[in-house]
């Protein structure tokens, strides 16, 4: 996993099917947020990030890229993969399995979330923070 970080930004390239990247991404995000938000909000961000990273690595056969930006407006996390299939939340009523619940968590806990298509692949993102509702302009790109 290659990484770049600045004071307010985290960017990591996640190797194909490297599930160690899930825990490493959580730790890197925790470090980024350590002095920028309360521990409860950071825990939610870590959980949602691990769901997006896991989805990208399990449901595609390619690398992925994690980007997190934090500022006074809040936090925006994006995981880009290079597969065309669009993710959808799949609640599993009456099923005890844990598979398929990641996007349901994102939908439930994030202030905003979405999918942005690219020429090759897509990005799945979420935002937490007071202005997260207005941070959705990237969908137009």
C-alpha positions, 0 to 999 in steps of 0.5 A, spaced: 500 500 500 502 506 497 500 512 501 501 520 501 498 524 507 498 532 508 495 535 514 488 535 512 488 529 506 490 522 506 491 518 500 492 511 499 493 506 493 490 499 496 493 493 492 488 488 489 485 483 494 490 486 500 485 485 506 490 488 510 489 495 507 482 495 511 486 495 518 491 500 515 486 504 512 482 505 519 489 506 523 491 512 517 484 515 518 484 515 525 491 518 525 488 524 520 482 525 525 486 524 532 486 532 533 480 534 528 474 531 531 471 527 537 472 520 538 465 518 537 465 521 530 472 518 528 469 511 530 464 512 525 468 515 520 473 509 521 467 504 520 464 507 514 471 507 511 473 500 512 466 498 509 468 502 503 475 499 502 472 492 504 467 493 498 472 495 493 477 490 495 472 484 495 468 485 490 473 488 484 479 484 481 483 491 481 487 496 486 483 501 489 484 508 491 482 511 498 482 519 499 480 522 505 479 530 506 478 533 513 477 541 514 472 545 518 466 543 514 467 536 516 470 529 513 469 526 506 472 519 504 472 516 497 474 510 495 475 509 487 475 502 484 476 500 477 470 496 476 464 498 472 458 495 477 455 500 481 454 498 488 447 498 492 445 497 499 442 490 500 439 489 507 438 482 508 431 481 513 431 475 517 438 473 514 444 472 520 449 473 515 454 480 515 455 480 508 451 485 504 450 490 510 456 495 508 452 500 504 446 500 509 451 502 514 454 508 510 447 510 508 445 510 515 450 513 519 453 518 514 451 525 513 451 524 505 454 519 501 454 517 493 457 514 487 460 517 482 462 514 475 469 515 472 471 513 465 473 507 468 470 505 474 467 509 480 468 512 486 463 511 492 464 516 498 461 519 504 461 525 508 460 527 515 460 534 518 456 540 519 456 542 511 456 534 508 449 535 505 452 541 501 458 537 499 455 533 494 457 537 488 462 532 486 457 527 483 456 532 477 463 531 475 
